[in-house]
């Protein structure tokens, strides 16, 4: 499955039409990212490895909300991913992987 297929299929499960669709998506993203952080915190605290299945579920939830935010802005997830790879390789080629700022 590619990103656009995922975006199209996952869209079928979203309850659109709520006046706060965008904020629901952003808060959902923060919540799911927080769940990943919580699992990793417990991994360090308890010296116990997070299962790849648990992490896969949470990362999938993050992807879901990223797709909804992309929908809100009428962006194709495939284009978002492609643009990100181009940006990262440009930074690598210029020796700018480390540092601050979007336009480094």
C-alpha positions in Angstrom: 0.0 0.0 0.0 1.3 3.4 -0.8 0.7 6.6 1.1 -2.2 7.8 -1.2 -3.9 4.5 -0.9 -3.6 4.7 2.8 -4.9 8.2 2.9 -7.9 7.3 0.7 -8.8 4.1 2.7 -8.3 5.6 6.1 -10.4 8.7 5.2 -13.4 6.3 5.1 -13.3 5.9 8.9 -13.2 9.7 9.7 -16.4 11.4 10.9 -16.1 14.5 8.7 -18.3 17.5 8.9 -17.6 18.5 12.5 -16.8 22.1 12.7 -13.5 21.3 14.6 -12.1 18.6 12.2 -8.7 20.3 12.0 -8.3 20.8 15.7 -9.5 17.2 16.3 -6.8 16.0 13.9 -4.0 18.0 15.6 -5.0 17.0 19.1 -5.3 13.4 17.9 -1.7 13.6 16.5 -0.4 15.1 19.7 -2.2 12.4 21.8 -0.8 9.6 19.7 2.7 11.0 19.7 2.3 11.3 23.5 1.4 7.6 23.7 4.6 6.8 21.8 6.6 9.0 24.2 4.9 7.3 27.2 5.9 3.9 25.9 9.5 4.9 25.4 9.6 6.6 28.8 8.5 3.3 30.4 11.1 1.5 28.4 13.8 3.6 29.9 12.3 3.7 33.4 11.5 0.0 33.6 14.4 -1.2 31.4 11.8 -3.1 29.3 11.7 -3.1 25.5 8.6 -1.8 23.8 7.2 -4.5 21.6 7.3 -3.8 17.9 3.6 -4.6 17.7 2.8 -1.9 20.2 5.0 0.6 18.5 3.5 -0.3 15.1 0.0 0.4 16.4 0.9 3.8 17.8 2.9 4.8 14.7 -0.2 3.8 12.6 -2.3 6.1 14.7 0.1 8.9 14.2 0.0 8.3 10.5 -3.8 8.4 10.6 -3.9 11.9 12.1 -1.1 13.1 9.7 -3.3 11.9 6.9 -6.3 13.8 8.3 -4.3 17.0 8.6 -3.1 16.5 5.0 -6.8 16.1 4.0 -7.7 19.3 5.7 -5.1 21.1 3.5 -5.9 19.1 0.4 -2.4 17.6 0.3 -1.6 14.1 -1.0 0.3 12.1 1.6 2.5 10.7 -1.2 3.6 14.3 -2.1 4.2 15.1 1.5 6.5 12.0 1.9 8.3 12.7 -1.4 8.9 16.3 -0.6 10.3 15.3 2.8 12.7 12.9 1.3 13.9 15.5 -1.2 14.4 18.0 1.6 16.4 15.5 3.7 18.7 14.4 0.9 19.3 18.1 0.0 20.3 18.7 3.6 22.5 15.7 3.6 24.2 16.8 0.3 24.9 20.2 1.8 26.0 18.9 5.2 23.0 20.4 7.0 21.4 17.4 8.5 22.2 18.7 11.9 21.2 22.2 13.0 18.1 24.3 13.5 15.5 25.7 11.2 13.4 24.4 8.3 15.5 26.2 5.6 18.9 25.0 6.6 
